Every structure is written in structure tokens, then in C-alpha cells.
Amino acid sequence: MSEQLALLPERLTAHLQLTLVALAFGMAIAIPLGIAVTRRRSLEGGVLGVASVIQTIPSLALLAIMVPTLAGLAVWLEGLGVELRSIGYPPAIVALSLYSILPILRNTVAGISGVDPALVEAARGVGMTPRQQLLRVELPLALPVVVAGVRTAAVWVVGTATLSTPVGATSLGNFIFTGLQTRNFTAVWVGCLAAAGLALLLDGLIAALESGVRNRSRARVGAVLALVLGLYAYVAFAFVADGSRTGDRPVLIGSKTFTEQYILSELVAGWVREETGRDSRALESLGSTVAFDALRESQIDLYIDYSGTIWATVMKRQGLPESREAVLREVGEWLAAEHGIALVAALGFENTYALGMRADRARELGVSRIGDLPRVAPGLEIGGDLEFFSRAEWKALEARYGLSFSEERSMDPGLMYQAVAGGEVDVISAFSTDGRIAAYDLVLLEDDLGVIPPYDAILLASPRLSREAPDVLDALRALEGTIDEPRMQGLNYSVDEDGDSPAAVAAKLLREIREPLE
């Protein structure tokens, strides 16, 4: 618990930054737009329709879409000498701002439209201009309804901001994503309770503001505005403090959303610090495509991927190569030629996709190979991680083995193993080095037709790091072949089942690797 609480101030501040900045942008867009709609009713259907469509896009998808969108914009701005980051705060703030628009816009339109026409007519009768009618009559009367819309938007944004973690923006979602993947439910609770507390705080402040406006209590309105301005001043100070840090940018090591990646990113970050003296930082829980795009655009400097993933998903290659070495060679050459990415080291183990079953269930059905599954699959359910059933590997398995399960269930990787162990599904798409395979007494089925490509863990470096810091790449090449599969399984087990933190496990591994070299 103390370890998680120590991380709370930084992540809570980051979450508050995302929320308040997005709300400010949302109000700046939605309120003038709402006023314009009440002045020109022909705009109402189109404007509210567009805002409603944005709201229907799943929040995680909207955040992910922002990354390639901003990456394309960044390339164009680079020609003008302007740097724009496509991961981290920019995509998160754009997406959250869009999400906050609808409730504020709708309530602005409803509030102004609900003003008694007789009052508007009276204002016009005493000679007020349209601007004076708006500022002195319509907006003051509509303000309680507008503030109610801001209140709804604030709660939505606080909740949605927890999903900013996969696009590289630190938030309270870091507790939730890493906690779910490493079975650290203390971290999950800290993240959930902190987000709920922040939502209640902002909701309470805006409710007090709404009450003050409705009852025309200047003292209450003044007190609430002072508190809100205080929060914005704190957020501005935090931004200034971040921007005023001197020195080179730390070496950023990205990681995907599972235990092994958390451990290895911490290992690489520690290795860079120890061997080069450079500052380094792990950026956790990035989505798969986000991590690759961020490396290609040098938004992060290093991350670990798998040769089979690059081969099948990025290079779109069909069929199997002749050997693991051939895959590594072709992947390295292709990454360098197409994207300027350097393959720094193969760490020595494979973490391949595999189909796993509970050992007793596999014995009961007489299944030991994937080739045994077609005769029993119509009566079985299979669970896969969130991307498995759309990957080329699954399509190849279906086609080559003729697999047809009664149900395909996509779920979070952290829940797959519990699901198969509890009999909720019969087969899962396991990762071969996952520590929970032994913990839950699972067996991996032999790929007897050799459909799944090799998945060597490979350390990749961005074009910027390759160009500007060759000493870092030289230092990291010492990690070549230092981790075999049993060792990686043991490390994952330490986190997933023994409750050790990825940082502590990585620190121990770093010492073990360095000792023979000293």
C-alpha cells in the first residue's frame, strides 16, 4: 500500500491536469457554439448531431485515434519548426475536450432557449441591443442550467481520463491498468478510489457553484470560484515546473500492457542509468500500435516487441520463415530500411502465442496438440486477449487447423488465466512465458503444424536515439541473450503470484546480469 500511495501525488496531479485543461477547452468551445445555435436555429441539428456522434465513439478508441492523427499533424508542423508530441498529454487532452463538449453544449442551448420570451421581449422593449440582451438577461437566467452541464462533463472527464494511460499520458489509470495486469488489486483500489474522490470533489464544487448562481449568493459563488481558480493555479504551476526541468530529455522506455513488459522496461531503464549515466524513465501501459508508432516517430526511445508480432502484424508477411534467425534478420533489415528503427538486441527468449488449457481438462478430452482440437472445438469456448481474434496468427490457426469453437470471448489478458482456471472458458490464447501457466496448472498445446511464427523478444531503438546516442545502443547490446524462457517465466511469476513489484524484480534481475560482467 505504501508503495502505491507514494505514486499517488504525481498521478493525481497529472489526472487533475488532464481534467481541468480538457474542461476549460470544452467550455471554450461548447458555450460560444451553444450561443451561436440559439441565434441561428438552422445550425442546431447539425451541431448537436456532430457532438452526439463524437460522444458515441468508444472513449478508448477516440484516444487511440488521436495518436496517428497528431503524428500526421506533427510531420506537417515539423516543416514549420513546431514540435508536437503524438503521445502523452496532447492526444489525451484533445480527446477529453471533445468528450466534454456535448453536455455543456446541450445545456447551453437548453438554458438559453428556456428563458421566458416575455423577458427577452421586455429587454428589447427597453432598448437593449442583442448583445446586451444576451449578457444581461439570457445568460444570467440560463447560467444554472449551463453550470449543470459543466457538472456532468466534469464527472465524465474524470472517469474517461483514466483511459489515457494507453496513449502515454500519466493518470490515475496507471494504477488500474498495471494493477489489473499484475494482479495488484491494492493498486486498482487506489486508482479507483482516487478517481472517485476527485470526481466527487469537482462535482461538489460545481454543485455549490450551481446553487450559488441559482440562489444569487455572491458569497458562495465567490468562495467556489476562488477554490476552482486555486486548482487551476496549482495545475499551471505543475505544468511550469515540468517544463522548467533542465537537461536532456530522459531516455523513454515504453512498455505494453502486461507484466513481462513492465519488468523489462524497468530493466532497460535501470541498465541505461547504470551503464551510461543518462536519466531514463519507463512509460508503462502503451497500446501495441501506439508503442510502435511512438517509437517510429521518436516519441519514445526504446521498447521491447516480439519478432513474430512485427513479422505478422507490422510487416504483414504471410507464411513461415525457415528459422528464428531468418525472422530476426529480416525483421531487423526491414525496420532499419522502412523506419530507421534499430534492432539492438534479442534478449534470448521467445514469448510466443500459444493455446492453453487446464491440464485436467486437456487430459479428459485427450488433447495435447492443436491438431487434436478440431474434433472437440465445436463444444468448447475459447478466450483471447483483446486483439487476438483480429490478428493474422488466429486467422492462420483457424484456416490451417479448421478450428471452429462454439464461442469466442475477448477479454483483458489479466482475466484470461482466471477464466480458464475457473472453467469459464475451455481454451485461451496464452503467452508462453506467463508465470500463471504454472500457477494455474495449465498446459500449452503443441503447434504441430508450425503455424505460429517465432516470437523472440527484441529491444528496438528509435531513429532519434540511434542517431543521437549511439553509446546507449552500445551499452544495451550487452543484454543480448541474457534471459531464457524459464527465467522469464520465473520473473513473471514473482509479480503475478508472489506480489513483487515489477521495479523490484527488474532491479534484482539487473544485478544478476551485471555480476558476471564486472
N, C-alpha and C positions, 0 to 999 in steps of 0.2 A: 504493500500500500504506500509506504513512504517513497518508494522509487517512482510510483505513478504521480503522487502529489507533487514531487519535485519538478515534474514536467508540466504541471498544471498552469503556472503563471504564464509561461511562454505561449502555450497553446490556447489558453483562454484569451490572451491579448490578441493573438492572431485571429481568433474566431470573432472577437469584437470588432477588429479592424475590417474584416470582410463584411460583417453585418451592417455596420454603420455607414461604411462607404457605399455599399450597394443600396441601402435605403435612401441615402442622400441623392444618388443618381436616379433612383426610381422616382422619388418625389419631384426631382428637377425635370424629369421627362413627363410624368403622368399628370401632374397638376396643370401645367400650361396646355397640355394636349386635351385634358378634360374641359378646360375653359373654352378652347377653340371649338370643341364638339358642340358645346351648348350655344355657340354663336353661329354655327353652320351645321344644322341638323343632318344635312346630307352626308356628313363625314361619320356620323355615329355608327352606322352598321359596319363600315369598313374598318374604322379604327378599333372598335371593341372586338370585331371579329379577329383581327390580326393579334391583338393582345390575348384573346382567348385561345387562339391556335398555339401561341408560344407557351401558354400555360399547360396545354395538353401534352407537350413534348416531355417525355420522362426526364427528370432533373439530371440524372447521371449522364444520359445521352446528350443533353444540351451542354453540359460541362465538357464532355469529351469532344463534341463537335467544335467547340471554341478553340481547341488546341491546333488542329490543322488550319482552321480559318485564320487565326492570328499568326501562324507560321507563314502562311502565304502573304499576309499583310506585312509581316516583318521583313520579308525579302524585298518587297517593294519599297518600304521605308528605309531600308539599309542604303539604297541608292541615294536617298536624301540626307544621309548621315544621321538618321534617327534609329536608335536601338529599341526594339520591342521584344519582350520575352513572351514566348508562346506557352510556357508552363508557369505554374505558381499563381501569384495574385491576379495578373491580367485576365486570363480566361475565367477564373472563378468570379471576379468582380463583374465582368460583362454578363455572364450567365445569371448570377444572382440579381443583378439590376433588372434584367429582363423579366425574371420571375416576380419581382416586387411590383411590376407596373400594373397588372390587371386590377387588384383590389383597390389601389389608390385611384386609378383612372375611373373605374366604375362608380366608386363612391363620390368622386368629384362631380361627375355628370349627374348622379342621382341627387346629390346635395343641392347643386345649383338649380336643377330642374324642379326640385321640391319647394323652392321659395315661393311664397304666396304671390301670384301675379298682381294682386292689388297693391302690394308693397312696391313692386317694381314700377307699376304704373304711377304710384304716388311719387316715387323718386323722379320719374321722368316728368311728372307734372310740376314739380318744384324747380325744374330747370337743370337737373343733373345731366352731365354728359354720360355716354355709355361707359366710359372708364370709371367715372365717379359712382355710377350705379353698381358696377361690379365690385369696386373696392370698399364702398361704404355700406352697401345693402346686401348684395347677393353673397359675396364671400364670407362676411361675418356670420350671416344666418346659416350658411352651408357648412361652416367650419366644423361643428361637432360630427357631421357625417363624414367629412373628409378625414378627420383625425381617426375616426373608427376604421377607415380603410387603411390608414398607415399602421394602425394597431394590428390588423390582420396580416398585413405584409410583413411586419417585423417578426411575428411568430413563424410565418412561413420561411423567411430568410434564415432565421437562426437554425431551424431544422434542416433546411436544404444545404446550408453551409457545411454541415458535417460530411457531405458527399464531395467536398472539394479536395480531399486528400488524394484521390487517384490522379488528379491533374497537377499535383505537386505543390498545392497550397496547404501550408500547415493550418490545422484547425483542430477542434475537439474530435473530429472524425478520426484523427490519428490514433486516439485511444481505442476507438471502436473497431477500426479495420485491423490494426495489429493485434488487438485483444482477441478478436474472433479467430484470426488465423493461428495464433499461438496458444489458444485455449486459456488465455489470461483473462478471466471474467472480472477480476478486480479492475483491470484497465477499461473493460467495456462499461462497467458500472460508473467509474469515474467520468468517462466521456459522456454517458447518457445523463447522469445527474447534473454535471456542469452545464450541459446544453439546456436541460430543462430549467435549471436555475436562472440561466441567462435569459431564456425566453420569458420566464415569469417576471424577472426584473424589468425587462423592456416593456412587457405587456402592462405591468403595474404602473410604470412611469407614464406611458401613453394614455392609460385609462384615467390616471389622475389629471393629465392634461385635458383629456376629453371632458371630464367632469368640470374642471375649472372653466373651460370655454363655455360649456352648456349653462353653467350657473353664473357666468360672468364674474368669477372670483379672480381678481387680478393677483392677489397674494399667492393663490395656489398655482396659477399659470406661471407666475414669475419664478416660484420655487422649482417647479418641474423643469422649466426651460433652463434654469441655472444648472440643474443636475445633468440634463441632456448635453448642454454645452460643455460641462466638465468632462463627460465621457468622450465627446468629440475632441476636446483638447488633449486628453490622455492618448487617444488614438493618433492624433497628429504628432504628438511628442514621440510616440513609439516609432512612427514612420521616419521621423527626422533622425532618431537615434540609430535606426537600422542603416539609413543612407549615409550617415556620417562616419561609419566604421572605415578605418583606413587600411591600406594594404591591398594585396592582390585578392582576387576573388578566390574563396576556398575551392579546393578540388571537390566537385559534387559527384557523389556516387549514388546513382539511382537504384531502386530495388522494386521488384514486382510485389504482388500481394500474397506471399506465402513465406513460411518460416525460414526455409533454406535461403531465400533471397535476403531476408533481414540479417541472418547470420553472416552471409558472405559480403554484403555491403558494409557491415561494421568491420569485418576483417580487412577488406580493401582500404577502408578509411583509416584504420589503425596502421596498416602497412605503409601507406603514403606518409603519414605523420612520422612514423618511426624511422623510415629509410630516407626520406627527403627533407624532413623538417618543415614541409609545407602544411598549411592548415587544410583540413579536409572535413567533409560532413556527409553523412548518409541521408539521402532523401527517400523516405520509405513510401511503400504502397502505391506506386505508379501503375497505371494500367499498362498492359503489354504493348499496345500500339503507341501509347503515349511515351513510354520509355524509349522505344526505338526512334520515334520521330524527334524526341527531345535530344537524343544523342546525335542523330544526323544533323540537327540544327545547332549542335554545340550548346544547347541549353543546360545539359548535364555533361559531365566529362567522362564518366565510366559507368558501366553496368554489366551485369552478367546475364547472358542469354544462353540458349542451347542450340547446338548446330542444327538439330532437326527442325526446330521452330523457324530458324532463318531459312533453311532449305525449303520447307513445305509452305510456310505462310508468307514469308517476305519474297523469296526468290521464285515462288510458285512453280517449283520443279515437280515433275511427275516421275514416278518410278524410283527405284532404289539405286544408290551408287554402289560401287564394287566393294568399298570398305569404309570404316570410320575415318581412316586417314584421308581417303579421297574426298569425303564430305568436308572435313576440316580444311583441306587445301582449297577446294572450290569455293567454300563459303568465305574464306579469308580473301581470296583473289577477287571475288565478286564485290564484297563490301568495300575493299580498297578502291576498286575501279569505279563503282557506281556512286559511292557516297563519301569516299575519303576516310572511312572508318577503319581503324587498325584492330586486327585480332591480336591481342597482346599475349595471351596465354590460354592454353587448355588446362583446366585445373586438375584433371586426372580422373574424373568420374563422369558417368552418364546418369542423368535423371530422365529416364525415358517415360513416355506414356505407356501404361500397361492396363490390362483389365484385371481387376482384383475381386476375389470372392472370400467370404468367410470359409475357413478351412473345412469345418464340419459340413457346411452346405455343399462345397465342391465335392467332398467325398461321397456325400449322399447321392449327388447327381452323376457321379462318375466323370467329373470334368477336371482335367489337368492342363489342357491346351485350348487355345481359342478355337481350334478346329473341332473341339467337342461341343462347342456352344450351339451351333445351328439346330441340332436336334431337340434342344431343351429351351432355346431362347423364346419361342412364342409364349411360353408360360412364365417368363421371368420379366422383372423390371430392372432397368439399368439407370444408374445415376451418373451424371457427369458434371464437371465444373462448368462455369457459366459460358465458356467459349467452346467446350469440347465438341458438341454436336454440330458446330458450324465449321470445324477445322477439316483440312484436307485429310488428316490422318484417319478421322472417323469415317469419312466418305470412302476411303480406301479399304478400311476394315469391313464395312458393310458390303462393298462390292466384291472383294476377294473371298470373304468367308460366307457371304449370303446371310448375314445376321439380320434378324427381324424380331425385336423384343416386343413384348406386349405394351410396354410404356417406357418412354424416355423422359427422365426428370433432370432438369438443370438445377443446380444448387450451388451454394457457396462451398468452395473447397474445404473450408474448416468444418463443414457439417457432413460431408460425404462419408467420411470414415465411420462416424457415429451412426449414420443411416444404414450402412451395410452391416455394421456390427449388431445393430438393433433389429435387423430383419425388415427394415422399411423398404429397402431395395435389395436385389439379389446380386448385382454386379455393379462395380463402379470403375470410373476411369482414374486409376491410381497413378501417383508419381512414384517411380521405383525406389527413390531414396527416402521416402517419407517414413519417419520414425513410428508412425501409428500403424504401419503394416504389421510390425512385430507386436505392438501393444494390444492390438485387437485380434491377433491370431488370424491374419488374412493371408491368402496365397495369391501370387501373381501368376496368371495363366501364360503358358509359353506361346509366343507368337510363331507358330510352327511354319507359317508361310513367309515369314520375314517381311511383313507389310510395313511395320513401323520403322522409320529411319532412326539412325543413331542420334542420341541427344547428349553429346559432350557439353559439359559446362564450359563456356568460353568467356573470357574477360575482354570486353570491347572498349575502345577508346575513341573519343570524338575527334573530328578533324582539327578542332582548335587545340586540344591537348596534345595531339600528335605533332602539331606544327610548333607550338609554343613551349612545350615542356617535355622534351624527349627524355630528360632524366627520370621523370615519373614512370614512363613506359619501361625504361631500363630496369628500374627498381622492381616493378611489378612482374617482370618476366621471371623473377626468382620463384613465383608461385606456380610455375608450370609443373604439373604432375604431382602436386603436394597433397592432394586429398583423394583417397579412393572411396568407393561406394560404401563399404561398411563404416568407414569413419564418418562420412556424411550422414548416414542413417543414424549413427550414434549421436551426432550433434543435433540433428532434428529431434530425436527422442528426448534429449536433455531439455529442450524448450517445450515441446508439446506435452510431455508426460511428467517430467520432473519439475517443471515450473521455473526453470532457469531463464534469465532474460537473454535475448539474442546478443546483446552487447557483452554480457559476462561470458557467454560461450565463445564468442568471437575473440575476446581478449585471451582466453585460455588457449584457443587454437593458434593464435598469433605467436604466443610464447613457445608452443610446441614446435611450430615450423621454424622459428628463428634459432632455437637452441643448437641444432646441428650445423647451422651456418656460421655460428660465432666461434 
